[in-house]
Amino acid sequence: MERTAAYFFHAANTKLENGELVMRINQHGDTKLPEGYTHTSGFIKSKQTILYGYFESEAKLMDAPWVSGFWLTNGTKQWWTEIDIAENCPCVDGQRHDINSNVHVFRSPKEHGNVKKHFSKSKKYYHPDEIQNDYHVWGLEWNKDVIRFFIDGVMFRELENTHWHQPLSVNLNNESNKWFGALPDDNRLDQEYRVKYVRIWQ
């Protein structure tokens, strides 16, 4: 039988503790989940959108089957794009050394190719350590020409900026995600996604 889960974001899963952002699972207390939902998780996003810059976060990913995310996105009538700086589930067997990055285009205006059908460009890279065991610094350099991804100051990916020319919001979350095999283990709901900081330079 296929294992499934349905979740939604609940504010109780996101806290500031001792100077760190901490995201957990199922902290919704006695709140009754809507029919069909099994879990809650955390989400936080910037109020402002930003066009280009260097984005950095020092974080310790969850050691449980939930994706820990640090990403940029925004959707308008003209543009709907996304840049995934860190989108990882290292506790799943076979992914303990994986670094995942991705860029998406869901919609773009006519002068930029008039994208109507979603496309993405994902890449996976090997890291010598199990990345959930310690804090790592995730970075993104994004300008009108190129997009570069970094971990601990080392660039691991570069691609031409063909479509990502829209102001984006900054997002942090933990989520279930079937494409990563990140389906909740109810015996491992005590793990945390911990973020020391998010910094942005323009």
N, C-alpha and C positions, 0 to 999 in steps of 0.2 A: 504494500500500500504506500502510495506517495505521501511523504510528510509535508504538510503545508502549515502556514501560519498567516494570519492577517493582523496587522498592527496599525496604530495611529499614533501621532505625536501628542504627548501630554506634557504640560509645563512642569509637572512635578518631577519629571525625570532629568531636569536641567537645573543645576545649582552652582553657586559660587561658594567654594569652601577653601579657606586658608590661601586665598589668592589664586586658586585654580578653578577653571570651569570643569565640572564633573558631570558626565552624562551616564545615567543608569537605565535600567529596564524595570518596568512594572512598579513604579513608585506612586501609582495613582490611588493608593489606599482603597477606600470603600467605593470609589466611583465605579458604577456599573458600566461594563464595556458594551458598546452597541452590538446588536446581534451579528454574529459572524466574526467578530474580532477576538483575538486571543491574547494580545500583548500591547503594551504601550512603550514608546521609546522617546528620545529627546531630539530637539531641534532648536537652533538659534540662528538668526540671520541679521545682517547689518541693516540699519534703517536707510543708509545711503547706498547709492550705486556709484561705481568707480570705473572709469575708462583708463586702462593701461596702468602699469606700475609693477612693483615687486611685492609679492604677498608671501608672508612667512608665518608658520605656526610650529611651536614646539609641543609635541603631544605624545602620549602613550596610548596605543591602540588597545581596544578590548581584547582580552584573551578568552573570548567566547564567540559563538557563531552569530555575530552581528557585524555588519560592515561599519567601520569607523570612517567618517567622511569629512573632507575639507575641500570645498568646491565653490565655484562661482556660477551664477546663472541670473537670467532675467528674461521675461517674455513681454513683448509689445506687439502691436499690430504689424510692425515692420520686421522686427528682429525677435528671434527666440533662440538663444544659444546657451552653451554650458561648457565650463572647463573644470574637469575633475583633477585636482592637484593630488589628493590622496583618497583612494577608494579601496580599502583593503579589509580583508577578513583572514588574518594570518593564523587563526586557531583551527581552521579547516585543514584536514590532512591534504598535503600536496600544495598548500598555499603559504606555508610558514615562512618562506623566503621571498614571496612575491611582492613586488611593488607595482601597483596598477595605476595607470593614468589614462585619461580619455578626454576627448573633445567632441561636442555634439553640436549639430545645427538642426533645429526643428523647423525654422522658418527664416527666410531672408528676403529683402526687397529685390525688385527687378534688376537694379543696377549692380547687384552682387550675386547674380546667378539665379535669382528667383527660386530658392529652394522651397519646395512644398512637401517633399517626403524626407523624413528624418534620416540623417546619416551620422555616423560617428567614426572616430579613428582611435581605437583603443590600442594600448601597448602594455606588455608585461615584462618586467625586468627582475633579475635574480639579485637578492641581497645576501651577503655571506652570513648574516645573523638572522635569527628568528625575530622579526621586527616587532612582535608584541611584547618582548621581554624588557624593553627599555624605552625611554623617551628618544624621539628623533625629531630633527628639524626639517620640515617640509617647505619647499620654496617654489615660487612660480615667478618667472620674469615674462611679462606680457607687454608687447608694444605693437605698433602698427605693422611691423614686418615679421616678427618671429614670436614663438611661444617656447619657453624653456622650462623644464622641470628639474628640481633639485631635491636631494636628500642629504642632510648633514653637510651642505656646502658643495656637494658633488653633482654636477649636471648629468642626468641620466637619459634625457630626451630633449630633442629640439625639432620643431616643425615650423613650416611657413605659416604665417597668419593669413589665411585666405578669406576667412569669414568672421572672425571674432573681433568685431569693431563696434560693439554695443556696450554701454555702461552696465556693469553687472554687480549684483549684491554678493556678499561673502556669507557662506553658509557652513555650519558645523552640525553634524548629526550622527546618530547611530541608527541603523535600520536593518530590517530583514531584507534579504535580496536573494532570490532563487538562482540568479545567474552566477552568483559566487558560492552557491551551496550554503548560504548563510541563513539557515532555518533554525529557530530557537531550540536550544536544549534546556528543558525546564530544570535540570539539575545544575545548570551553570548560569543562573540569573543574577549572581552577585558580582559580576565583573563590571569594570568601569572604563569609560573613555575619558582620559584626563588631558586637559589642555592648559599648559602654562601661560601661553600668550598667543595672540594674533597681532602681527605688525604689518603695516602697509607703507611703502615708500612710493612717492610719485615724483 
